[in-house]
Amino acid sequence: MADQAYVYVRNNLSGGIDATRMLPDGSEASTTTISSANREKITLLGPEEWVVVTAPEGVDTKTCVASVKSDVDLDTLHSRTDSNWTIKIVPNELPPDTPTTVNITLGVDEPE
């Protein structure tokens, strides 16, 4: 499987969100705050890392619009609690030197 994944998180919500890269042992590697109408790249350095996205105060992630897309045939495991999304990328057949790209959009997409 790919050794890395590039996860682009777009915030279409009205408040800022935090995207935290989690290490295999469950500890936090880094947290990036993404303001409304912006997008940030989170690099996962191995298949055992994942991203936790925390919603702004007052947003219920169980009912909020969220999409996870990739340009390759890729599965993700994602779960929701009242205040965050957890996104894990399922091992895939990509060569180790081909990074996986995943796009996560929170909130409704702007019409193009």
ZAGULO-250186 format. One record per residue: x negated, y negated, z of N, C-alpha, C in turn; residue number from 0. Coordinates in Angstrom, 1 decimal. Each point is the difference from the previous one (the first is absolute). Layout:
BEGIN
- X / Y / Z / X / Y / Z / X / Y / Z / NUM $
...
end
This chain:
BEGIN
- -0.8 / 1.2 / 0.0 / 0.8 / -1.2 / 0.0 / -0.9 / -1.2 / 0.0 / 0 $
- 0.6 / -1.1 / -0.3 / -0.7 / -1.3 / 0.0 / -0.6 / -0.3 / 1.4 / 1 $
- -1.2 / -0.5 / 0.0 / -0.6 / -0.4 / 1.3 / 0.5 / -1.3 / 0.5 / 2 $
- 0.6 / -0.8 / -0.8 / 0.5 / -1.3 / 0.5 / 1.4 / -0.3 / -0.6 / 3 $
- 0.7 / -0.8 / 0.7 / 1.3 / -0.5 / -0.5 / 0.0 / -1.5 / 0.2 / 4 $
- 0.5 / -0.7 / -1.0 / 0.2 / -1.4 / 0.1 / 1.5 / -0.2 / 0.2 / 5 $
- 0.3 / -0.6 / 1.1 / 1.4 / -0.2 / 0.3 / 0.3 / -1.5 / 0.0 / 6 $
- 0.8 / -0.4 / -0.9 / 0.4 / -1.4 / -0.2 / 1.3 / -0.2 / 0.7 / 7 $
- 0.1 / -0.9 / 1.0 / 1.2 / -0.2 / 0.8 / 0.5 / -1.4 / -0.4 / 8 $
- 1.2 / -0.1 / -0.5 / 0.6 / -1.3 / -0.4 / 1.1 / -0.3 / 1.1 / 9 $
- 0.0 / -1.2 / 0.5 / 1.0 / -0.4 / 1.0 / 1.0 / -0.9 / -0.6 / 10 $
- 1.2 / 0.5 / -0.3 / 1.1 / -0.9 / -0.5 / 1.0 / -0.3 / 1.1 / 11 $
- -0.5 / 0.2 / 1.3 / 0.9 / -0.4 / 1.1 / -0.2 / -1.4 / 0.4 / 12 $
- 0.8 / -0.5 / 0.8 / -0.1 / -1.5 / 0.4 / -1.1 / -0.3 / 1.0 / 13 $
- -0.5 / 1.0 / 0.7 / -1.0 / -0.2 / 1.0 / -1.2 / 0.8 / -0.3 / 14 $
- -1.1 / -0.2 / 0.8 / -1.3 / 0.7 / -0.3 / 0.1 / 1.5 / 0.5 / 15 $
- -0.7 / 0.8 / -0.6 / -0.1 / 1.4 / 0.4 / -1.5 / 0.4 / 0.3 / 16 $
- -0.2 / 1.0 / 0.7 / -1.3 / 0.5 / 0.3 / -0.2 / 1.4 / -0.7 / 17 $
- -1.1 / 0.2 / -0.7 / -0.3 / 1.3 / -0.6 / -1.3 / 0.5 / 0.7 / 18 $
- 0.1 / 1.1 / 0.7 / -1.1 / 0.6 / 0.7 / -0.5 / 1.2 / -0.6 / 19 $
- -1.3 / 0.1 / -0.3 / -0.6 / 1.2 / -0.5 / -0.4 / 0.9 / 1.2 / 20 $
- 0.6 / 1.2 / 0.0 / -0.2 / 0.9 / 1.1 / -1.1 / 1.1 / -0.3 / 21 $
- -0.8 / 0.3 / 0.9 / -1.0 / 1.1 / -0.1 / 0.5 / 1.3 / 0.3 / 22 $
- -0.7 / 1.1 / -0.4 / 0.5 / 1.4 / 0.2 / 0.3 / 0.3 / 1.5 / 23 $
- -0.8 / -0.7 / 0.9 / 0.3 / 0.3 / 1.4 / 1.1 / -0.8 / 0.6 / 24 $
- 0.7 / -0.8 / -0.8 / 1.1 / -0.8 / 0.4 / -0.3 / -1.4 / 0.5 / 25 $
- -1.3 / -0.3 / 0.0 / -0.4 / -1.4 / 0.4 / 0.2 / -0.9 / -1.1 / 26 $
- 0.1 / -1.3 / 0.3 / 0.1 / -1.1 / -1.0 / -1.4 / -0.4 / -0.6 / 27 $
- -0.1 / 0.0 / -1.3 / -1.3 / -0.5 / -0.6 / 0.1 / -1.5 / -0.2 / 28 $
- 1.1 / -0.5 / -0.6 / 0.1 / -1.4 / -0.2 / 1.5 / -0.3 / -0.2 / 29 $
- 0.3 / -1.3 / 0.2 / 1.4 / -0.5 / -0.2 / -0.1 / -1.2 / -0.8 / 30 $
- 0.8 / -0.1 / -1.0 / 0.1 / -1.2 / -0.9 / 1.4 / -0.5 / 0.1 / 31 $
- 0.1 / -1.3 / 0.3 / 1.3 / -0.7 / 0.0 / 0.3 / -0.5 / -1.4 / 32 $
- 1.2 / 0.3 / -0.5 / 0.4 / -0.4 / -1.4 / 1.2 / -0.9 / 0.2 / 33 $
- -0.2 / -1.3 / -0.4 / 1.1 / -1.0 / 0.0 / 1.0 / 0.3 / -1.1 / 34 $
- 1.2 / -0.6 / 0.2 / 1.1 / 0.2 / -0.9 / -0.5 / -0.4 / -1.4 / 35 $
- 0.5 / 0.7 / -1.0 / -0.3 / -0.2 / -1.5 / -1.4 / 0.3 / -0.3 / 36 $
- -0.8 / 0.7 / 0.8 / -1.4 / 0.3 / -0.4 / -0.2 / 1.5 / 0.0 / 37 $
- -1.1 / 0.4 / -0.6 / -0.4 / 1.4 / -0.1 / -1.5 / 0.2 / 0.4 / 38 $
- -0.2 / 1.1 / 0.7 / -1.4 / 0.3 / 0.4 / -0.4 / 1.4 / -0.3 / 39 $
- -1.3 / 0.2 / -0.2 / -0.5 / 1.4 / -0.3 / -0.5 / 0.6 / 1.3 / 40 $
- 0.4 / 1.2 / 0.3 / -0.6 / 0.8 / 1.1 / -0.6 / 1.2 / -0.6 / 41 $
- -1.3 / 0.2 / 0.3 / -0.7 / 1.2 / -0.6 / -0.1 / 1.1 / 1.1 / 42 $
- 0.6 / 1.1 / -0.4 / -0.2 / 1.2 / 0.8 / -1.2 / 0.8 / -0.4 / 43 $
- -0.9 / 0.3 / 0.9 / -1.3 / 0.6 / -0.4 / 0.0 / 1.5 / 0.0 / 44 $
- 1.1 / 0.6 / 0.3 / 0.1 / 1.5 / -0.1 / 1.4 / 0.4 / 0.1 / 45 $
- 0.2 / 1.3 / -0.3 / 1.4 / 0.5 / 0.0 / 0.7 / 0.1 / 1.3 / 46 $
- -0.8 / -0.1 / 1.1 / 0.6 / 0.1 / 1.4 / 0.4 / -1.4 / 0.5 / 47 $
- -0.3 / -1.1 / -0.7 / 0.4 / -1.3 / 0.5 / 1.4 / -0.3 / -0.5 / 48 $
- 0.6 / -1.0 / 0.7 / 1.4 / -0.4 / -0.4 / 0.2 / -1.4 / 0.3 / 49 $
- 1.1 / -0.6 / -0.4 / 0.4 / -1.4 / 0.2 / 1.3 / -0.1 / 0.9 / 50 $
- 0.0 / -0.8 / 1.0 / 1.2 / -0.4 / 0.7 / 0.3 / -1.4 / -0.2 / 51 $
- 1.2 / -0.3 / -0.5 / 0.4 / -1.4 / -0.3 / 1.1 / -0.4 / 1.1 / 52 $
- -0.3 / -1.1 / 0.7 / 0.9 / -0.4 / 1.0 / 0.8 / -1.2 / -0.5 / 53 $
- 1.3 / 0.1 / 0.1 / 1.0 / -1.0 / -0.5 / 0.0 / -1.2 / 0.9 / 54 $
- 0.5 / -1.2 / -0.6 / 0.1 / -1.2 / 0.8 / 1.1 / 0.3 / 1.1 / 55 $
- -0.1 / -0.8 / 1.1 / 1.1 / 0.1 / 1.0 / 1.4 / -0.1 / -0.6 / 56 $
- 0.8 / 0.8 / 0.5 / 1.4 / 0.0 / -0.5 / 0.4 / 0.8 / -1.2 / 57 $
- -1.0 / 0.5 / -0.7 / 0.2 / 0.8 / -1.2 / 0.1 / 1.5 / 0.4 / 58 $
- 1.1 / 0.6 / -0.4 / 0.1 / 1.5 / 0.3 / -0.5 / 0.7 / -1.2 / 59 $
- -1.1 / 0.7 / 0.1 / -0.6 / 0.7 / -1.1 / 0.8 / 1.2 / -0.5 / 60 $
- 1.0 / 0.4 / 0.8 / 0.8 / 1.2 / -0.4 / 1.0 / -0.5 / -1.1 / 61 $
- 0.3 / -1.3 / -0.1 / 1.0 / -0.4 / -1.0 / -0.7 / -1.0 / -1.0 / 62 $
- -1.2 / -0.4 / 0.2 / -0.7 / -0.9 / -0.9 / -0.4 / 0.7 / -1.3 / 63 $
- 0.1 / -0.7 / -1.1 / -0.4 / 0.5 / -1.3 / -1.5 / 0.2 / 0.0 / 64 $
- -0.5 / 1.2 / -0.4 / -1.4 / 0.3 / -0.1 / -0.2 / 0.9 / -1.1 / 65 $
- -1.1 / -0.2 / -0.8 / -0.3 / 1.0 / -1.1 / -1.5 / 0.3 / 0.0 / 66 $
- -0.2 / 1.3 / -0.3 / -1.4 / 0.4 / -0.2 / -0.2 / 0.6 / -1.4 / 67 $
- -0.9 / -0.6 / -0.7 / -0.2 / 0.5 / -1.4 / -1.5 / 0.2 / -0.3 / 68 $
- -0.2 / 0.9 / -1.0 / -1.4 / 0.2 / -0.4 / 0.0 / 0.2 / -1.5 / 69 $
- -1.1 / -0.2 / -0.7 / -0.1 / 0.2 / -1.4 / -0.4 / 1.4 / -0.4 / 70 $
- -0.2 / 0.9 / 1.0 / -0.2 / 1.4 / -0.3 / 1.1 / 0.8 / 0.8 / 71 $
- 0.1 / 1.2 / -0.4 / 1.0 / 0.9 / 0.7 / -0.6 / 0.2 / 1.5 / 72 $
- 0.7 / -0.6 / 0.9 / -0.6 / -0.1 / 1.4 / 1.1 / 0.1 / 1.0 / 73 $
- -0.1 / 0.7 / 1.0 / 0.9 / 0.1 / 1.1 / -0.5 / -0.8 / 1.2 / 74 $
- 0.9 / -0.6 / 0.7 / -0.4 / -0.7 / 1.2 / 1.0 / 0.5 / 1.1 / 75 $
- -0.5 / 0.1 / 1.2 / 0.8 / 0.2 / 1.2 / 0.3 / -1.3 / 0.6 / 76 $
- 1.2 / -0.4 / 0.2 / 0.2 / -1.3 / 0.7 / 1.2 / 0.2 / 0.9 / 77 $
- -0.2 / -0.6 / 1.2 / 1.1 / 0.0 / 1.0 / 0.2 / -1.4 / 0.5 / 78 $
- 1.2 / -0.1 / 0.6 / 0.4 / -1.3 / 0.5 / 0.4 / 0.1 / 1.5 / 79 $
- -0.4 / -1.0 / 0.8 / 0.6 / -0.2 / 1.3 / 0.7 / -1.3 / 0.0 / 80 $
- 0.4 / -0.5 / 1.1 / 0.7 / -1.3 / 0.0 / -0.9 / -1.1 / -0.4 / 81 $
- -1.3 / 0.1 / 0.1 / -0.8 / -1.2 / -0.2 / -1.2 / 0.3 / -1.0 / 82 $
- -0.2 / 1.2 / -0.5 / -1.1 / 0.2 / -0.9 / 0.2 / 1.1 / -1.0 / 83 $
- -0.8 / 0.0 / -1.0 / -0.1 / 1.1 / -1.0 / -1.3 / 0.7 / 0.1 / 84 $
- -0.1 / 1.3 / -0.1 / -1.2 / 0.7 / 0.0 / -0.1 / 0.7 / -1.4 / 85 $
- -1.1 / -0.3 / -0.7 / -0.2 / 0.5 / -1.4 / -1.2 / 0.9 / 0.0 / 86 $
- 0.1 / 1.3 / -0.4 / -1.1 / 0.9 / -0.1 / 0.0 / 0.5 / -1.5 / 87 $
- -1.1 / 0.1 / -0.6 / -0.1 / 0.4 / -1.4 / -0.3 / 1.5 / 0.1 / 88 $
- 0.9 / 0.8 / -0.8 / -0.1 / 1.4 / 0.0 / -1.2 / 0.4 / -0.8 / 89 $
- -0.9 / 1.0 / 0.4 / -1.1 / 0.4 / -0.8 / 0.5 / 0.3 / -1.5 / 90 $
- -0.9 / -0.3 / -0.9 / 0.4 / 0.1 / -1.4 / -1.2 / 0.6 / -0.8 / 91 $
- 0.3 / 0.2 / -1.3 / -1.0 / 0.7 / -0.8 / -1.0 / -1.0 / -0.8 / 92 $
- 0.0 / -1.3 / 0.4 / -0.9 / -0.9 / -0.7 / -1.4 / 0.3 / 0.3 / 93 $
- -0.9 / -0.2 / -0.9 / -1.4 / 0.2 / 0.3 / -0.5 / -0.8 / 1.1 / 94 $
- -1.0 / 0.4 / 0.8 / -0.5 / -0.8 / 1.1 / -0.4 / -1.4 / -0.3 / 95 $
- -0.5 / -0.2 / -1.2 / -0.5 / -1.4 / -0.3 / 1.1 / -0.9 / -0.6 / 96 $
- 1.2 / 0.5 / 0.0 / 1.1 / -0.8 / -0.6 / 0.9 / -0.5 / 1.2 / 97 $
- -0.1 / -1.3 / 0.4 / 0.8 / -0.5 / 1.1 / 1.5 / 0.0 / -0.4 / 98 $
- 0.8 / 0.4 / 1.0 / 1.4 / -0.1 / -0.2 / 0.5 / -1.4 / 0.3 / 99 $
- 1.0 / -0.5 / -0.8 / 0.5 / -1.3 / 0.2 / 1.5 / 0.2 / 0.4 / 100 $
- 0.4 / -0.7 / 1.1 / 1.4 / 0.1 / 0.4 / 0.4 / -1.4 / 0.3 / 101 $
- 1.3 / -0.3 / -0.5 / 0.6 / -1.3 / 0.2 / 1.1 / 0.1 / 0.9 / 102 $
- 0.0 / -0.8 / 1.1 / 1.1 / 0.0 / 1.0 / 0.6 / -1.4 / 0.0 / 103 $
- 1.3 / 0.0 / -0.2 / 0.7 / -1.3 / 0.0 / 1.1 / 0.0 / 1.1 / 104 $
- -0.1 / -1.0 / 0.9 / 1.0 / -0.1 / 1.1 / 0.9 / -1.2 / -0.3 / 105 $
- 1.3 / 0.2 / 0.0 / 1.0 / -1.0 / -0.4 / 0.3 / 0.1 / -1.4 / 106 $
- 0.9 / -0.8 / -0.5 / 0.5 / 0.1 / -1.4 / -1.0 / -0.6 / -0.9 / 107 $
- -0.3 / 0.7 / -1.1 / -0.9 / -0.6 / -1.1 / 0.6 / -1.2 / -0.6 / 108 $
- -0.9 / -1.0 / -0.3 / 0.5 / -1.2 / -0.7 / 0.3 / 0.4 / -1.4 / 109 $
- 1.0 / -0.5 / -0.7 / 0.3 / 0.2 / -1.4 / -1.1 / -0.5 / -0.8 / 110 $
- -0.4 / 0.7 / -1.1 / -1.1 / -0.4 / -0.8 / 0.5 / -0.8 / -1.2 / 111 $
end
